[in-house]
Amino acid sequence: MTSDATAKSLSFNSARFLISASRLEECPPDHGAEVAFAGRSNAGKSSAINTITTNGKLARTSKTPGRTRLINFFSLNRENCRLVDLPGYGYAKVSRDMKDDWQKHLGHYLNDRRCLRGLVLVMDIRHPLTDFDQMMVEWCEHNNLPLMILCTRADKLKFGQAKTAMMGIARKLEDVQCLQHLVMFSATAKTGLDETKDALTAWLEEEQAIQ
């Protein structure tokens, strides 16, 4: 028999802050289904999460990039379905030791979290495929983790420029087997929002079907 929690239609508007964790052992129990968002600081990750969930205050946006130093979990209206906001890297003006500590705990989450169903990599369409982005793509490819890339701030370019940028990114990633979705995205114009939600739903509901 299907439980009421499973029968509910998945709603990203239902997202609520659940818990923050600085290390793997502080994370929620490792069952159910999670999709994590990663991105270099200042790539628009928090704005993307807030747009997807229709909650402008869910993921904190800051004029000081890199302020999020914890793994933040958000519950959804399906039992044991979560969105996860991973710390941003590469821009924050913090000590090398602190950056190394962030990297270590992010690595533990990505390597050891069994309920992780996919990774959303957020990158600025004007500055795509940074060293951090390449590292995350290679990690997903090595671990056969489904990957979706959101090319944010598409509204900052003319449509033709944005399409040309997307084609260039697609060419560079054409041999990446784990890449399932490459989305032109704008939190301001809502470009790519429906496609993103559909992909997230497929990942999270696939796990529900398996269980």
N, C-alpha and C positions, 0 to 999 in steps of 0.2 A: 504494500500500500504506500502511496506517495504521501509524504508528510505535507502539512500546510506550508511549511517553510520552503520546501522544494517546489511546491505547486505555484508559488507566487511568481509573477512576472518580474524579472530582474529590473530594478530601477536604480539608476545611478544617482537620481535626485535624493535617494534615501541615504546616501553616504553620510556617516557620522564618525567623528574621531573616536578611536577605540583605545589606543595606547601608543606610547613612544618607547623605543628600545635603543639602548646604546650598544648592545651586544646580543648575540644569538639567543642566549639563555633567557633573555628578558622578553623575547617575542611571544605572541600568542601560541597556544598548542599547534603543533605542526600537522594539521589535518584540514580537510576542506580544499578550497581553491583560492589562490592569490594571483594577482597580476601586479607586477612592480613597475614603477616609473623611475627611470634614471636619466640623468642629463648633466652636462657640464653646467656649472653655475652660470646664471645669466642667459640660459637658453630658452627660458619661458616655461619651465616645467610646472611651477606652481600655478601659473595662469592657465595652462592646459588642463590640469586636474580640476581647478575651480570651474572652468567652462564645461567640462564633461559632466560634473556633478551638479551644475547650476547652483553652486554655493561659493560666492566670492570670498568667503573667509575660511574655507575648509583647509586648504594648503596655504600656508602663510607666504605672501609675497613680500619682498623687502627691497629697499633701495640699496641694501648692502648684500650683494650676492654671496652665497655660501653660508648664510646664517643658519640654515637647517643642518644640524650636525647629528640628528638622530634618525632612526628608521621609524617612520610614522605609519601606523596602520589605521585604515578606515573600514568600518563594517558596512555591509550592504543589507538590503531587506531579505536576502537569502541567507539562511543559516550557514555559517562558516565560509561565506564568500567575502573577500576583502580586496581592497586596493591598497597598495603600499607605495609610499613616497620615500625614495632612497635619497641619502644626502648628495648634494651637488659638489662637484670637485672642479679644481683647475683655475678658479678665479679668486677664491676667498683669500683675504690677507691674514693668514694665520700661520703659525709656526710649522716647520717641516715635520716635526714630531707629531703634531696634531693631525696633519694631513695623512701621515703614515698610519696613525691610529684609525682614522676614518676608513682608509683603504682596507685595512686589515679586517675590520668588522663588516664592511660591505662584502668583502671576499667570503667571509664565513657565511653570510646570509645567502649569497648567490650559489655557493658550492654545496651547502648543506640543507637548504630549505626544500623539503620534499614536496610541499603543496604548491610550489611556484609553477604556474602554468604557462607564463609568457612574460616577456620583458618589453616594455614600451620605452624606446630610446628617443628622447626629445632633443632635437638639434635645431639651431637657427638656420633657416634656409639660406641666409646670406653668408653664413660661416659654417658650412657643413663638414662633417667627417674630420673633426679635430682628432688629435692623438687619443683623447679620452673616448670619443665616439668609436674610433677604430678598435680600441682595446675592448670595448663592450661588444661590438659586432663579432670580433674574433672569439671572445669568450662564449657567446651564444652559439656560434658555429661549432666550436669545439665540444660543447656540452649538449648539442642538439636541442637547445631551448628555443621555442618559437619566438620570433622577433617582429615587432612592429616599430617602424620609425615614423615619428611625427616631425615633419619639417615645418617648424613654427614661424610665425611672423610673416606669413606669405603676403599679408596685406601691405607690407612695407615695400613690395616690389610690384611693378606693373605685371599684369597677368601673363604677358608674353615672356617677360623676364623670369617669372616664377616657373612657368612651364619649361623653359630652357634649363633652369637650375635643377628641376626635378629630373629631367632627362639625363643630365650630367651625373647626378647622384645615382640614378638607376643603372647607368652604364658601369660606374665604378663598383657597383654591388651585384652585378649580374651573375656572378659565380657563387654568391652567398646563399647556401641552401636553406638556412634557417629563416631567412627573411620572408615573411608571409604577407606583410602589408607595408607599403610605402605611401604615406599620406601627406598631401599638401594641407597644411593646417594653419588656421588663424583663430586665436581666441577672441579677437575683436570682431571679425566678420563671420565667425562660426563656420568658416570653410573647413570641410573635412570632418565635421563633428559627427554626422550620422554614420559615416564610414567607420570612424573610430569606435563609436559605441557598439556598432554591429560586431566588429572584430573582438572587442572586449567581452561581449555577451557570449560569443561562440566559444571563446577560451574558457570562461567560467562555467558555462552550462555543459560543456563537454565533460568536465570533471564530475559535475552532478550526475550525468548519465552513467559515467563509469561506476560511481558509487552505488 
